[in-house]
Amino acid sequence: MTMKIEQDNITIRSAERQDAIRLNTWWNDGRVMAHAGFPNGLGESMEETLACIEWWNNGSIIARTDVSEKLGKSSEEVIDSTDGDNKNSHQLCIIEIDGIPVGELNYKIRSEEATAYPGWKICETDFQNKGYGPKIIIMLFDFLFTDKKINSHHKLERIVWDTMLGNRRAQHVYENKIGAKKTKIVEHAWQDQTGAWRTAVYYEITRETFYELHT
């Protein structure tokens, strides 16, 4: 499934092979990736970036360890997530503002849980802390809950995501601008690139709550 949604000056569209250079630059930039636990960047080759885009588009390389690691998932989880209509169950997207690529987002859907698991990142510093984050998140959530192709296969009832405990700004946005519920805090959730253990904060919003707050 090719995705493209637009609102005002914001566009969210499916990533393509021609986006590989930009994605590779972002993913290898420690300043961009530090908040995700990779202060030295991912150290990813262009071939690996192209392979990741191919996976997100087609689910065609599910057994590759390097790709599953870049997705933050085990090989078993990657294989499981491609069951069924894989083109509807995951997407990697580029965020554009005024036609300029400024970041990326993704989502994965587990039909048996009726749940979407998204992630997002504004990578260009000139566009950070400008109020775009909440708008992008709301656009994405509305798309996930209403898209006919997605919901014909996976009737979504909730969206779940996480952030690091130290990311107070993100938590403020999720709780006060999105209206999400903090569901749990997991200490030692994972070990980052420097060997430090990170604490994760999990959030959830249901279809009902989202449209009560954002209609």
C-alpha positions as CSV (number, residue, x, y, z in Angstrom):
1,M,0.0,0.0,0.0
2,T,1.3,3.4,-0.9
3,M,0.5,6.0,1.7
4,K,0.1,9.7,1.3
5,I,-1.8,12.1,3.6
6,E,-1.7,15.9,3.6
7,Q,-2.9,18.6,5.9
8,D,-2.0,22.3,5.6
9,N,1.7,22.3,4.8
10,I,2.4,18.8,6.2
11,T,2.7,15.7,4.0
12,I,3.3,12.1,5.2
13,R,4.1,9.7,2.3
14,S,5.6,6.2,1.9
15,A,9.3,6.1,1.7
16,E,10.8,5.2,-1.7
17,R,14.3,4.0,-2.9
18,Q,15.2,7.6,-3.8
19,D,14.8,8.5,-0.1
20,A,17.7,6.2,0.9
21,I,20.4,8.8,0.8
22,R,18.5,11.1,3.2
23,L,17.4,8.3,5.5
24,N,21.0,6.9,5.6
25,T,22.3,10.3,6.5
26,W,19.7,10.7,9.3
27,W,20.2,7.2,10.7
28,N,24.0,7.6,10.8
29,D,23.9,11.0,12.5
30,G,24.4,10.6,16.2
31,R,22.8,14.0,16.9
32,V,19.6,12.8,15.3
33,M,19.7,9.3,16.8
34,A,21.0,10.1,20.3
35,H,17.5,10.3,21.8
36,A,16.9,6.7,20.5
37,G,20.0,5.4,22.2
38,F,22.4,5.7,19.3
39,P,24.7,8.7,19.9
40,N,27.1,7.4,17.4
41,G,24.5,6.8,14.8
42,L,23.5,3.3,13.4
43,G,26.6,2.9,11.3
44,E,24.4,1.6,8.5
45,S,25.6,1.1,4.9
46,M,23.6,2.4,1.9
47,E,22.9,-1.3,1.1
48,E,21.3,-1.8,4.5
49,T,19.2,1.3,4.2
50,L,17.9,0.2,0.8
51,A,17.2,-3.2,2.3
52,C,15.2,-1.6,5.1
53,I,13.1,0.4,2.7
54,E,12.5,-2.7,0.6
55,W,11.4,-4.6,3.7
56,W,9.0,-1.9,4.7
57,N,7.6,-1.7,1.2
58,N,7.4,-5.4,0.4
59,G,8.3,-7.5,3.4
60,S,10.7,-9.4,1.1
61,I,13.8,-9.8,3.3
62,I,12.3,-10.9,6.6
63,A,15.1,-13.2,7.7
64,R,18.0,-10.8,7.5
65,T,19.4,-10.2,11.0
66,D,20.8,-6.7,10.2
67,V,17.4,-5.5,9.0
68,S,15.6,-6.9,12.0
69,E,18.0,-5.2,14.3
70,K,17.5,-1.8,12.5
71,L,13.8,-2.3,13.0
72,G,14.3,-2.9,16.7
73,K,12.8,-6.3,16.5
74,S,13.9,-9.9,16.6
75,S,13.9,-11.9,13.4
76,E,10.9,-13.9,14.7
77,E,8.9,-10.7,15.3
78,V,9.8,-9.5,11.8
79,I,8.6,-12.7,10.3
80,D,5.4,-12.7,12.3
81,S,4.7,-9.1,11.4
82,T,4.6,-10.0,7.7
83,D,1.9,-12.6,8.0
84,G,-1.1,-11.9,5.8
85,D,-1.4,-8.6,3.9
86,N,2.0,-7.3,4.7
87,K,1.7,-4.1,2.6
88,N,-1.1,-2.9,4.9
89,S,0.5,-4.0,8.1
90,H,3.6,-1.8,8.0
91,Q,4.9,1.4,6.5
92,L,8.0,3.5,6.5
93,C,7.2,7.1,5.7
94,I,8.8,10.5,5.0
95,I,7.5,13.6,6.7
96,E,7.6,16.7,4.6
97,I,6.9,20.3,5.5
98,D,6.4,22.8,2.7
99,G,7.7,20.0,0.4
100,I,10.9,19.6,2.4
101,P,11.8,16.2,3.9
102,V,12.2,16.8,7.6
103,G,11.8,13.4,9.3
104,E,10.5,9.9,9.2
105,L,7.8,7.8,10.8
106,N,6.7,4.2,10.7
107,Y,3.9,2.0,11.9
108,K,3.4,-1.7,12.4
109,I,0.0,-3.4,12.9
110,R,-0.8,-6.6,14.8
111,S,-4.2,-7.7,13.7
112,E,-4.7,-10.2,16.5
113,E,-4.3,-7.3,19.0
114,A,-6.3,-4.7,16.9
115,T,-3.3,-2.5,17.7
116,A,-0.9,-0.2,15.8
117,Y,2.6,0.4,17.0
118,P,4.0,3.7,15.5
119,G,7.2,5.7,15.9
120,W,8.2,9.1,14.6
121,K,11.1,11.5,14.5
122,I,11.6,15.0,13.2
123,C,15.3,14.8,12.1
124,E,16.0,18.3,10.8
125,T,16.7,20.6,13.7
126,D,15.3,23.7,12.0
127,F,11.8,22.1,12.2
128,Q,12.0,20.8,15.8
129,N,10.2,22.5,18.7
130,K,8.0,24.4,16.2
131,G,4.7,22.7,17.1
132,Y,4.8,20.2,14.2
133,G,5.0,17.1,16.3
134,P,1.5,17.0,17.7
135,K,0.0,17.8,14.3
136,I,2.0,15.0,12.7
137,I,0.9,12.5,15.4
138,I,-2.8,13.5,15.1
139,M,-2.6,13.2,11.3
140,L,-1.1,9.7,11.6
141,F,-3.5,8.5,14.2
142,D,-6.6,9.7,12.3
143,F,-5.2,7.9,9.2
144,L,-4.7,4.6,11.1
145,F,-8.1,4.6,12.6
146,T,-10.0,5.6,9.4
147,D,-8.1,4.2,6.4
148,K,-10.3,1.7,4.6
149,K,-7.6,-0.6,3.4
150,I,-6.0,-0.9,6.9
151,N,-9.3,-1.4,8.7
152,S,-10.7,-3.8,6.2
153,H,-8.0,-6.2,7.3
154,H,-7.2,-4.9,10.8
155,K,-10.0,-3.1,12.7
156,L,-7.8,-0.9,14.9
157,E,-9.0,-0.2,18.4
158,R,-5.9,1.3,19.9
159,I,-2.4,2.7,19.2
160,V,0.5,2.0,21.5
161,W,4.0,3.6,21.5
162,D,6.8,4.3,23.9
163,T,9.5,6.9,24.7
164,M,12.5,7.1,27.0
165,L,11.9,8.3,30.6
166,G,14.3,11.2,30.1
167,N,12.3,12.6,27.2
168,R,10.1,14.9,29.3
169,R,9.1,17.1,26.3
170,A,7.7,14.1,24.4
171,Q,5.8,12.9,27.5
172,H,4.3,16.4,27.9
173,V,3.1,16.3,24.3
174,Y,1.6,12.8,24.6
175,E,-0.2,13.5,27.8
176,N,-1.4,17.1,27.3
177,K,-1.7,17.5,23.5
178,I,-2.6,14.0,22.3
179,G,-4.5,12.9,25.4
180,A,-2.7,9.5,25.6
181,K,-2.7,7.4,28.8
182,K,0.6,6.4,30.3
183,T,0.2,2.6,30.8
184,K,3.5,1.5,32.3
185,I,7.1,2.3,33.0
186,V,9.7,-0.4,32.3
187,E,13.1,-0.1,33.9
188,H,16.1,-1.6,32.1
189,A,13.9,-1.9,29.0
190,W,16.9,-2.1,26.8
191,Q,20.6,-1.3,26.7
192,D,21.7,1.5,24.4
193,Q,24.8,1.9,22.2
194,T,26.9,3.2,25.1
195,G,26.0,0.2,27.3
196,A,23.6,2.3,29.5
197,W,20.3,0.8,30.5
198,R,17.2,2.8,29.4
199,T,13.8,3.1,31.1
200,A,10.9,3.1,28.7
201,V,7.5,4.8,29.2
202,Y,4.6,3.3,27.4
203,Y,1.5,5.2,26.1
204,E,-1.8,4.2,24.6
205,I,-4.8,5.8,23.1
206,T,-8.0,4.1,22.1
207,R,-10.1,4.9,19.0
208,E,-12.9,6.1,21.3
209,T,-10.7,8.5,23.3
210,F,-8.9,9.8,20.3
211,Y,-12.2,11.0,18.6
212,E,-13.6,12.3,21.8
213,L,-10.5,14.6,22.0
214,H,-9.8,15.3,18.3
215,T,-13.1,16.0,16.5
